[in-house]
Amino acid sequence: MCNQQERVANLEEQNHLLDNHDKLCPTVGDRILEATATATNGLDCDRVAVIENFDHSSAPLHCWKTLYEWDSPHTVSQIAHPYEAQGIYEEGGIAHWYELINQGKSISYLLEDMPEPFRSGQAALGVKVLHVVPIFVEGHCWGVFGFDDCREVKRRGAAELSLLKTVAACIGSAIQRQRIQQAEQKRTAELAKVNQELQQRDRLLSVVAQVTKNLLETEDIDVAIPTALQAIGEVANTSRVQLILERQNPTTEKLQHCVTYEWVAEGISPQIDHPTMAAIDNDDVEFMLRELYAGRSIWHIVDDLPDAIRLQFESIGIKSSGGVPLFIEGRYIGCVAFDDCVTPRHWSQQEIDVLTTAAEGIGAALHRKQLVDRLIAERARSAEERVAELSRANSALKNSLDRLAADSELDTFLGHVILEIQHQLGAARSHLFLYDPASNTLRLHLGSETNEVLPKNQLQNIEPFLEPIPADITKAWEIMIQTKQPLEFGIWDNAHPEHWPFALEWHRQRGHQTAMCIPLMLGDIALGFLGLAFTQKATLNPEEFELAQALAHQATLAIQLTQLAETAKQAAILKEQEKAAKKQIAELVRANESLRGCVNRLADEPDLETFWEHILLEASAQVKSYAAALFLYNATSNTKLMKRYVREGRVLPIKTSAELEQFRVPVMGNLLSFWKEALFKGEAIFFNLDDWDERVDAAIAWHRSQGHRSIVRIPLILGSRPLGFIGLCFREPRTSLPANIELIMALAQQATLAIHLTHLAEQSRQAAILEERNRMAREIHDTLAQAFTGVIVQLGAASRIVPSELADVKAHITQARDLAREGLAEARHSVNALRPQILETSNLCQAFNHLAAQMSVCIDTQISCNVIGQEYPLTVDIENNLLRIGQEALTNAIKYAEASKIKIELVYEPTQFFLQVKDDGLGFETDSLSTVQGFGLMGIKERCDRIGAHLTIQSIPGKGTEITVLINRDKQ
């Protein structure tokens, strides 16, 4: 008991020392370390740690981190541990601890009572007992103060926990005091900085005020502005101050920013003398100008600029730069620039505001100079106007006449006259209406907007005048053409009764006060009138009235002359059109004759290759080419084969002409991308051989050896499938396709059609031959073969009933039966001889592949043939019928089902064989299969019955049909 009392007294004394330390320790680190040492002296623990709490950066989790630590000898350091120096409450399974310490509660745990995985981490540190006390700073839980017993389990009493709370309070107080001190220091520094900035601003303001005063008082701006720039640069302690104005380069006509005035500090190189930076193209600093044009200052550190601009600025030593835009009467004229060439500088807002004021003072001085210059010019102009007052009308008339002589376009001259009248009379707007006698309407032709005359379709807000206006809508038009005098209209007061009602409302909406209509009369012929609108009530004096009428008379004369000229022009155009039409008719006759000759040749000589020769000769003659060739293209092998070649009007035989030796066999297509694209689009192209390397196409060398300089290629395309091309070779370079390329394209189409028709005719001929062979085979099989079989059976029966003593009779019967058997063998041999020729030289799979390739020549349907299993031969009769069944199925799928894909599969299994033909065509209802009367399906069924095969037909409308033929080998 005495020892316990002594320990409690010792702890109370340590609490008192900690309170004193809280008042004396100067820094939070010293306070925490000293408090930690003091606590460990009395508690005899193994580890003491100060741990800070913080929130996770990207997840709603709460984290902890060890900041300070004391360890007894031989104790594992937690702060140096790679995994246990910090962690997350939620991931360690101690999220409820975080809630407890935020409530101000202490935590004490034996190792075995700790939750996983936190317990494993503490076990790795050797902890047996853990005690944690929360640290609060400014009313919030900042972290915890904890100590661990690692050598043995110790039970801590209330006095010891009280000591821990005192230590935690000391730490919290130290942290709070440090925060207050840091805040005060920061505030002091900020106040000092603000005070310094205010002093600088005051100096700047004082200098700017004096600069502004000098700029306004000094008449010579070339002296005032450099002085102002120097004063601003010195007080702002910057390296370079410039006045930069936007101007147009007289050579390139591009806008530039030119250094016009400049001050530089000692040791800084001037920019105004720099060979490339004295004037900078707007395109090079476009992103800066966007801000300046918008009226915003720009302030940049050079290192932050794009590389192109940064390198330019660095070439004259700029580290940071700023600019203040200058505007005069709302128009951007340039900027005042401030450069720092020693160190980068971040300008304060107060400095920027003052420098902006200084720049505005410079802008005001420029504006004042501009106003003075303008005032001087206006006074001079007024004096000149007073001197020239009497000749004003003559000058206006002369200008109009000069414009009429210079401008051949009526609207350009009329626009000038309209603007001249508008200017002379002080009108706000003007519109020219032309009269159409045929419809008795007035049509708006031209109108003015913002000192520019525009056609009707470009005018704004003229909805009432868009449609033709009946001339007799009021009597105003009648009055004008009768009096031949301008007609004035009041808009608000004393409105004229004959004014168009909708026009009156239109004028009022735009604030017009009076309107005037000046008739355009040529003698008694009315051509239209000029309408003027005024925003003020004004009475024209006689001179102005007379001038307006004179100008209107010029416009009237110009309209009449132009109309006469237009009539003559239309007559000339009509004559040229007739001439061109005759020429076109002659060309069409020539083209028709050429096409008719090709068609006649095809009719007279159906031989395809002879027809090709005629096509090439005709095409070569039409475009005057040196040579021409026809190639057929094989997309499967990507090869092209020359079929015919003509040169200088003669056909050269490919097989015997030495220069054509390389084209006697198919050559690789080598379709260049541009030619391949044109080929598949059906477009003709041309190219010059001088522009191509022999490595691109080996044929280039051959063309050059023949003296060819350019080539025109016309595709032979059927639908979307290329069949080949016609090549026309020239001995001179070309800049375009031949003028009559459409005729050549038509000849190429004839060649394409002939190829297609020949293929179709050949297919039809082969199909007819095959059908006749099949018919004959069936006839022989069904008649002769069966008859011979019957004769043999009958003779056999006869031989069995003839008595043995009639040896001669039996001998004759035996001889007859042998002859019948020979006849049956010959009949069967004939049937086999009439089987499909393709099966004579190939197996069933190869026959189907050949059949698929043959049937897909002129169609876009994709046909594939696959073999599954090890191939083995079937009987001749079975293979014949299987091939015909497959052929019929293919024909149905292509002709009736409109399939785009057909798949043939030959499946060889040990005991059975499958033939499957599947398409993605239209399909049909299988329920009606029994009623199908088409020869195709009936023929397929009959053949299957003939060879003992099982037939299955599956079809879904809109999705396709699958035909399966099953042959059981055991039953064959």
Steps between C-alpha positions, in 0.01 A plus 500: 500500500781740577663430165172570326458831684856600416440422132182710493685790664777464243248509215332813641837668518564408133159645407606825665827498305312440175275798567810717550658362182186593313576860587874498442583286194541723196412258213253220450777252420686581824175481699406161358848350548533634856147389593575157359821468702332622818212250459729203439706574815197445720313229310783258422353415155675378186366729226342846502364647175319809375266409211318746270163426335417614147242431228575283196572701183257319271270282716274557802752331732682613816878458523766521772875566486775484768672840536713463819621192688712393797603137543664316792813296426441184291151620400400488131456851356152560362581823316771321300287193426413473125136400560403609853613870500163600360166346405125536444252448784242330281746263334658405836164399646512780761248744351310506833822618668487809279146572620601454867801734490292763315264480800799570731523145636826322582568146375689214671529157337685177566654353185264203496198732519599711201312447168672365191693597295613774740592236761746327265678829433531575871624149564776562243604802711505289819204680663330325792288789627399820317370822659367792288390849616343749246672834428262790434600823327250786477216268598572236235674164540843557347645153579598279790775459760575135563742282687569130475621231742705248309698313770208399721130567551449787741177622648491882502309681771294820487795716604710371210218557250455850649867563427444386140206738462714785638772417248240492220364837617853643499557376147165641383576833667842511336354428156230762548753759617725425204205547263421836660862608475520391135178682421631816670829476313318449172271792571797720590677403178185565298453840663861587428458390141175695465664804655790470259259462208302801616816706522599385153149576378517847652829564325355368178186709542704809562714441192199402288315815602798712400544301178134546411523871567811532283339300219199729494706820521783415260409575140778294343395142559834368368658659806224435751461125447872400533518714817192329637636154421825579681324631810271196517785254444724652767235517771368151414856366507450313174747435218313623193185706431364536146216649304410239236253595225315270260574574133478330163823388335504677161679207336319194640177690582494310830422667831799546728576641845782752461709649781441874451644648821724327755692555824751244629692484829877512507655182364182387321509464121235703310231306315420785261828437312472119500493351145210261567333619820451867416188399309314176584235347272160467663491134397800425725331635818137422420411357842627818671309726261172326579526635854615846391223528240252414775631790712683281754859545619746214458776410749715193430812328628697419185563138604122443494462616138483267195843407366481714184421821693725411793805467274427841341466670838811327637698628200471854645543391862140520620423303820144626550280737303173686528284707270211745539273549195437848355170597340400822326128550448443131557761390247808305605823678396774319693633455852750621760742216582708444817794255489715361784836374377681437832265268690143384436248724669148445630323836489252575778148607413567847644803541272303372201219749572744792522687393185167467322423859602837612364435317172159666478676835540723418205194391305329829589801692372487307172127566481555869566755515221259315272219740590724799440608363163140425416387848606768658285398279210132579553570872507700472181225294346235751608700776340530300181127424508419870534727578205353216290135553600402633159661210309368229728216392272728489193750285687227255604375478142852453369567223754188319387594531134852379571362202693261422215794501258716287731241246620341269248267357763171687536454422869845634587431831331146523641641428846740789462222734385274392787773564756584833338137616518468368855814682605415823323150514648586364845261203477523208746396224260421459133333235283480468121176360353475401130172498309383190309242608240398141420372434853445867594707447816785673677786273609769581756840474330766661722516655846751665733614378841780660703641697207491198270262418218389137488270293277157411634594150614770640730294774664372462855153575640327574168219245525227741371695555177615147414211421267410710192268788596205590272569842351134600547489410870467879549514797265856590605659335194247664267570841653878459461493399133249775416685784679850356443590663830618356835218425741548573874318310776456591865537198728343624825328832443291572190561154357448491123176314413663319206791360699511118500336397832752227586791731404370767738509254791847377394637858505349571844659187650840632395451854624488667159345846489455560127528301176556601139443315170696623194356363171741359241359619167643480151275734309155356559636153583487419872783270614448512878571728796756558774361504853683701772434499874606780739530483878444876532253740352687694236397708204726471198618822342462544122866418434477170685174419328650569159810297583287204607302513176819524292650196671170315463502585129847345473374184669203494259728532200729226631204264555374560146845457345560186702168356397586565136843346556340202672272446202800503266690275739218247513485498122875433483471228765216338307711504186796341682268242656369407158856470373599283799186290456588433139851401599364274775255342255790429265693341786196293597454386139865399489467315832181327387665392176790358699270314738279377214806371318605301807151355543484407131841335519383296801190394306697413184790332677386348828855393577586681825871552437434647152252737662766599755734591216237726348432668837871571554548633147196726532599631846860564391381684190253714697761628750795486256708275725822331386395157630221328692465173692222302662572312825275261691536497879477188717413608853558151641865484392547879488634474146439679172527346153541695177240382247552742209753772407480757218757758390466774242177351363632140468436191714823342630477125575599443860632148446748593223594864574833510681429824685187342656674187630464595869123533461437151359438364848301654788701755698440623852239773523716747700198727533613825653263637763374791290450279192337223702258747654417644156465149353244393758314831462491466121693824445753575226840637603817624334862528616833608353784249501752772589335518844547129579793287606562160339497353851130584527403292195735288289292579189619864520833397346322324213281803433804726490676262260199537268524880515184544709480820711150476649224241546121519527323205661127431457355228727287210376264455794181299529290623791757521780729228359799605287563290188808685375593826330590666170832682497570783254868593454616843385841629393446836669422598860138578590344751735148355493284221366406513128214735419290214358562270798126433527508340154794283602314404820203398282728284281641343818148425617433327167811289550388418855154405376650280226716319757202448726272381217768261375537352849124461526480340153779259588326406824174445315674285236674288763175464693317387183772246416493364853122478499497314166769259620299434815183444296674253270651321799158470662345379171766234452470395862120493500458330156791302361658399831171390651395327173825303489452408864151370420625300202770340714246405765263350241776304325613367832149380576471346152825310540370341820183359340654370171560125516859391515469296183442824302867596511482718193219706650691546822808606305301768319347619828843518660639694203202741511548554875870574450415751229243666733758521777747664261227747398428577869870558566521730197188692620652545843828610342308761296329626816840533670643676194223759520570582865627860573837553336635664809471168686713334233809699601433585868336373816166611645649778717698649211188479282299699755778760529509537122120526491499769772770704323318472165161608639641799696682658204240765418318534834581646840390187694779351713520117457728285717563124493647311798590132553468339844661161562719272291386491135410166337345423157132430452340313212485675166122522506497646853765762420317598179172549685663679796665748263165566324319536835761753615480684168119522526521620863753770401281610210194530725691696766640745244202535270200482737624544858717807413766375742816703569692209659484127414691233692561147361628227734606144406510291821680165472428264792592132513144373456319790339551802274329841525455771235379830654416818305408794727409857392389826669231576242126564518399152623145358493239323715597131531136410570430554131797288385277204409305716263803654331475423129828668391721277289805591708385355833313217329810418298713500817254263669492268199879479484516426875248219454700369205820460707324398822593824684304666779401864421441765771392857416491763778398858424397810697342794314742790489793302645590241236482134401711192581487185278661181639549177302598194711645184340536189716806314366391170653193494274683591178 
